[in-house]
Amino acid sequence: MASDIHTYFGLSYATHLVVPRTLLQSMPPQWQERFTALLTELDDAFDNVPRAEAYIVQAAEEKAAGDLTAAERRAAGISTDEHGVLSRTTLLGEVTEADDDELVLVPVPDPVPHYNRGRTRLQPSTT
């Protein structure tokens, strides 16, 4: 069991934790109360820190840029010039060269069902 946030994130370079709302609302009420109390405590502790108004969260698969189909390249913002050089366009419009073996995110449908206004519930494997 991870003892701190850094250990929980492991060796990833992730800067944010994304948790599907459907899974959260599927947990028992007492668990939800503890979780939301911790979120409120976090918000209160950092109410002086500016944050983005909104974030874009998209389910995706990591694939090597050189292995993508034409449709996957389009979806991932990867293009090829007349010399076969791959480039990547970010959401901010920045264009950078991409290597064939560079892992890129290809959008896919989210396997977790939509929260449906709080009605969707999944059965946790443990409670």
Secondary structure, 3 states (H helix, E strand, C coil): CCCCHHHHHCCCCCCCCCCCHHHHHCCCHHHHHHHHHHHHHHHHHCCCCCCCCCCCCCCEEEEEHHHCCHHHHHHHCEEECCCCCEEEECCCCCEEEECCCCEEEEECCCCCCCCHHHCCCCCCCCC
